[in-house]
Amino acid sequence: MDRKTQVNIDINVTKIVKYACIAGVVIVTVVFAEKAFKEFVKSPCCTRK
C-alpha cells in the first residue's frame, strides 16, 4: 500500500505586501486624524461659547 500525499501551497507575496501597506496607511491615518481632532477640540473656536 503506497500512498502519495501532495500539497501545493501558493504564496502570493505581492498581495501580502499590498495589504500590509494598505493596513499601515490606514493605521497612520487614524492616528493622525485622532490627534488632529483632539487639537481641534482644544482650539479656541470650540472652547468659546
Helices and strands as residue ranges (DSSP letters): H 13-42, H 44-47
